[in-house]
Amino acid sequence: MIQSRAIPLPVENIDTDQIIPARFLKSIDKKGFGENLFRDWRYDVHTNEPNPDFVLNNPKYSGEILVAGNNFGCGSSREHAAWALTDYGFKAVISSFFADIFKGNALNNGLLPVKVSERFLKEILNDITENPEKEIFVDVEKQTVSFGDLSEYFEIDPYKKICLMNGYDDIDFLISRKKVIQEFELKTQKIYENKF
């Protein structure tokens, strides 16, 4: 369960270069990318000072959930976009559409992309913009996102759901299945031995 205030970013077609500009992709370590999340929107290009008009620089908004416009994560397939969002502190992004590659990268890095209807997205964006203290509830197990009296179901791959709920990456999942794998190998070995 993710229970948090949310940050509204009602911009459509946010691409991965806007999420993390290409000039910051020099590291293969996941740490440190959060400081350059939305860099060209967060900071004035000429003065390098924080842009007071950008939502991440507005002290009235905070939280572990980013609520963005339609078609989030389009553009190039850089995994660094998911790294930047998680390193900044986001656990979920809510939108009415995600680019497929971004969605996969997000799930592989413990960031939950929550796809909702356009109507529901509009309601959330309007509500949290006017009421920044309001919390959103994302229940991964039940696959629902709720705020106020409204709730909506979202889809998630069953395997990725298990990983998110347990904090697993692909290797952690395999390690968690070690006993089942060993039992299968033993059973297969016995069948093979009995055949010959």
C-alpha positions, 0 to 999 in steps of 0.5 A, spaced: 500 500 500 502 506 498 499 512 502 501 519 500 500 526 498 501 527 490 505 532 486 500 534 480 504 535 473 498 536 468 503 535 462 501 531 456 507 527 452 512 527 457 518 524 454 524 521 457 529 526 455 524 531 459 524 526 465 532 526 465 536 529 460 541 525 455 547 529 458 546 526 465 546 519 463 554 518 464 553 513 470 551 506 470 549 507 478 542 508 479 544 513 485 544 520 484 539 521 478 534 524 482 537 531 483 537 532 475 529 529 475 526 534 470 532 538 470 530 543 464 524 544 467 526 545 475 532 550 473 533 556 469 537 554 463 541 561 464 542 562 471 541 554 474 537 557 479 530 553 481 524 555 477 519 557 482 513 556 477 515 548 476 511 544 481 517 540 484 519 547 487 513 549 490 513 547 497 506 546 498 506 540 494 510 533 496 509 526 496 511 519 493 506 519 488 507 523 481 500 524 477 502 526 470 498 527 464 497 522 458 502 519 454 508 519 460 515 516 458 514 516 451 521 517 447 527 514 448 528 507 452 532 510 457 532 506 463 535 512 467 528 515 467 525 510 472 532 511 476 531 518 476 524 518 479 525 513 484 531 516 486 527 522 487 523 519 492 517 517 487 514 510 488 508 511 483 506 515 477 499 515 475 497 517 468 492 515 463 497 512 458 504 510 459 509 508 453 510 501 453 518 501 454 517 506 460 512 502 463 517 496 463 523 499 466 519 502 471 516 496 474 523 493 473 526 498 478 520 498 483 516 504 480 509 503 479 505 505 473 498 506 475 494 507 468 487 510 470 481 513 465 482 520 463 476 522 467 479 519 473 486 522 472 482 529 470 479 528 477 485 527 481 489 532 478 484 537 479 483 535 486 490 535 488 492 541 485 486 545 489 487 540 495 495 539 496 494 536 503 489 530 500 492 523 500 492 518 494 491 510 496 494 505 491 493 498 493 497 494 489 494 487 492 487 489 490 490 493 484 486 500 486 487 507 486 483 511 491 482 518 493 476 521 497 470 517 495 473 515 488 476 509 486 478 505 480 481 499 478 488 498 475 492 492 471 498 490 473 502 484 470 501 478 476 509 477 476 511 484 477 505 485 482 509 479 486 515 483 485 513 489 487 509 487 493 515 483 496 521 488 493 524 483 489 528 484 482 528 478 477 534 475 481 530 476 488 524 472 485 528 466 483 532 466 490 525 466 493 523 460 489 529 456 490 526 451 494 521 449 489 526 449 483 530 444 487 524 440 488 523 440 481 530 438 479 530 433 484 523 430 481 526 431 474 532 427 476 528 421 479 524 421 472 530 421 468 534 416 472 528 411 472 528 412 464 535 409 464 
